[in-house]
Amino acid sequence: MSVPAEDAPRTAVFEAAERQRRDLLRIDLATDIRTCRRCDGLNEPGTESAPAYGDSMSPVAIVGQSLCGPPCIKSQVPFTGGAGLLLDRAFVRAGITKSQILITNVVHCHPPANRPSLPDEIANCAPFLDRELAVVDPKLVIGLGKDAENWLLRWSTNHRDRWSQDRPWTTGAPLARTLLLERHPSWVKRHRAAVQDAYVTELADAIAWAFAGKPR
């Protein structure tokens, strides 16, 4: 389909911006993350890292705690299988694909024996997250788990603990850097189906809200 003449400059600008963001994420930042050796025992066989996955122009970023185990290491996609299946359900409910979201972690490596990330590891790795969010500049950031919550609270000026259709921030003009904090899906998956369903619905509603007003 041809592009109207008046829209051609705007399209060219958009494509150039998209290409620049994509290169920053998938080449510059991805290389820095995969070659990082700041933390002892991380980014080695069995604890490899994975950079952010998804759309560099997405209005939504999902931030987890640390990279999951072998499935995520192999796929290089955070939240592959396991508890990530709850997120997959939310994407389907919101009417989008996983590749349309930016998905990353505070710690980009998989900690040994699936242990919690150490404070020094978070401090060493979170600047990569800051750079990822600066490149994408999403309208909505969803933090999953305490490590994500603690790091992201200082990043967003608009904070809501829970999604609610009655909250003022769900209506009107899109807000910049809105932060939604949720439980990590691994915690939710250990609970009954009703809890899981409510979690999926909250995530899907928030994601759909962000995509409905995206300035793309």
C-alpha positions in Angstrom: 0.0 0.0 0.0 1.4 3.4 -1.0 2.0 6.1 1.6 0.3 9.5 1.0 2.9 12.2 0.2 2.1 14.2 3.4 2.7 11.1 5.5 5.9 10.1 3.9 8.2 12.3 6.0 6.6 11.2 9.2 6.9 7.5 8.2 10.6 8.0 7.4 11.2 9.6 10.7 9.3 6.8 12.5 11.3 4.1 10.7 14.6 5.9 11.4 13.7 6.1 15.1 12.6 2.5 15.2 15.8 1.4 13.6 17.9 3.4 16.0 16.1 2.0 19.1 16.3 -1.5 17.7 20.0 -1.2 17.1 20.6 0.2 20.6 18.7 -2.7 22.2 19.7 -5.6 20.0 23.3 -4.7 19.2 24.8 -2.2 21.7 23.0 -3.1 24.9 22.7 -6.8 24.1 26.5 -7.0 23.5 27.2 -5.2 26.7 24.9 -7.6 28.7 26.2 -10.8 27.1 29.9 -9.8 27.7 29.4 -8.4 31.2 31.6 -10.0 33.9 30.8 -7.7 36.8 29.4 -10.4 39.1 31.3 -13.5 40.3 29.7 -16.7 39.1 27.2 -15.0 36.8 27.2 -15.0 33.0 29.0 -18.3 33.0 27.7 -21.7 31.8 24.5 -22.3 33.6 24.0 -18.7 34.7 24.1 -17.0 31.3 22.4 -13.7 30.6 19.7 -12.6 28.2 19.0 -9.0 27.2 15.6 -7.4 26.8 13.3 -9.1 24.3 10.5 -7.6 22.3 9.5 -4.4 20.5 11.8 -1.4 20.9 8.8 0.9 20.3 6.4 -0.8 22.7 4.3 1.3 25.0 4.6 -1.4 27.7 7.7 -2.9 29.4 7.5 -5.8 31.8 10.3 -6.1 34.3 11.0 -9.3 36.3 13.5 -10.0 39.0 16.2 -12.2 37.4 16.4 -14.4 34.3 14.7 -17.8 34.7 16.6 -21.1 34.3 17.5 -23.2 31.2 14.4 -22.5 29.1 15.1 -18.7 29.3 18.8 -19.2 28.8 18.2 -21.3 25.7 15.5 -19.1 24.1 17.1 -15.8 25.2 13.5 -14.7 26.1 12.6 -13.8 29.7 9.6 -15.6 31.1 9.8 -18.6 28.7 7.4 -21.3 29.9 6.8 -22.1 33.6 5.4 -19.1 35.4 5.7 -17.1 32.2 2.6 -19.0 30.9 0.5 -16.7 33.0 1.9 -13.7 31.1 1.3 -15.5 27.9 -2.4 -15.8 28.9 -2.5 -12.0 29.6 -1.0 -11.2 26.2 -3.7 -13.3 24.5 -6.4 -11.7 26.6 -5.1 -8.2 25.7 -5.1 -9.1 22.0 -1.3 -8.7 21.5 1.6 -11.0 21.0 4.6 -11.4 23.3 6.9 -9.8 20.7 4.9 -6.5 20.9 6.0 -6.1 24.6 9.4 -5.2 25.9 10.3 -7.9 28.5 13.4 -7.8 30.7 14.7 -8.2 34.2 16.5 -6.3 36.9 19.2 -8.9 36.9 19.8 -10.2 33.3 21.6 -13.4 34.4 20.2 -16.6 36.0 21.4 -16.8 39.6 23.0 -20.2 40.6 20.5 -22.8 42.0 17.7 -20.3 41.3 18.6 -18.4 44.4 17.5 -14.7 44.9 19.7 -12.1 43.4 22.2 -10.5 45.8 22.2 -6.7 46.4 25.5 -6.3 44.6 24.2 -8.2 41.6 21.2 -5.9 41.4 23.3 -2.8 41.7 25.7 -4.1 39.0 23.0 -5.1 36.5 20.2 -2.7 37.0 21.9 0.1 35.1 21.4 -2.1 32.0 17.7 -2.0 32.8 17.8 1.8 33.1 19.4 2.0 29.7 16.8 -0.3 28.2 13.9 1.7 29.6 15.6 5.0 28.5 15.8 3.6 24.9 12.2 2.4 24.7 10.6 5.1 27.0 7.4 3.0 27.6 4.2 4.5 28.8 3.5 1.7 31.2 6.0 -0.3 33.1 4.9 -3.5 34.9 7.2 -4.6 37.7 6.9 -8.2 38.8 8.3 -9.1 42.2 10.1 -7.3 45.0 13.4 -6.7 43.2 11.6 -5.1 40.3 9.4 -3.1 42.7 12.4 -1.8 44.7 14.3 -0.7 41.7 11.4 0.8 39.7 9.8 2.9 42.5 12.5 5.5 42.0 12.2 5.4 38.2 8.5 6.3 37.9 6.7 9.4 39.1 3.3 7.8 38.8 2.8 4.7 41.0 -0.2 2.5 41.5 -0.1 -0.7 43.5 -3.0 -2.4 41.7 -4.8 -2.0 38.5 -8.4 -0.7 38.9 -10.8 0.5 36.3 -12.0 3.1 38.8 -8.5 4.7 39.2 -8.2 8.2 37.5 -5.1 7.1 35.7 -7.0 4.6 33.6 -8.9 7.3 31.8 -8.2 10.4 29.8 -4.9 11.3 28.3 -2.1 8.7 28.6 0.2 9.2 31.5 4.0 9.1 31.1 5.9 6.4 33.0 3.0 4.9 34.8 4.2 2.0 37.0 2.1 -1.0 37.9 3.5 -3.3 40.6 2.4 -6.9 40.7 3.3 -10.2 42.3 5.8 -12.3 40.5 4.0 -14.9 38.4 5.9 -17.7 40.1 4.1 -16.8 43.3 0.8 -16.5 41.6 1.1 -19.8 40.0 1.2 -21.6 43.3 -2.3 -20.3 44.2 -5.7 -21.4 43.2 -7.2 -20.8 39.7 -9.3 -17.8 40.8 -6.2 -16.0 42.0 -4.4 -16.8 38.7 -7.4 -15.7 36.6 -7.6 -12.3 38.5 -3.9 -11.8 38.0 -4.1 -12.5 34.2 -7.1 -10.1 34.0 -5.3 -7.3 35.8 -2.3 -7.6 33.6 -4.3 -7.8 30.4 -6.5 -4.8 31.2 -3.4 -2.7 32.0 -1.6 -3.8 28.8 -4.7 -3.2 26.7 -5.1 0.3 28.2 -1.5 1.2 27.3 -1.8 -0.1 23.7 -5.2 1.6 23.1 -3.6 5.1 23.5 -0.1 4.4 22.2 1.1 7.4 20.2 2.5 5.4 17.3 
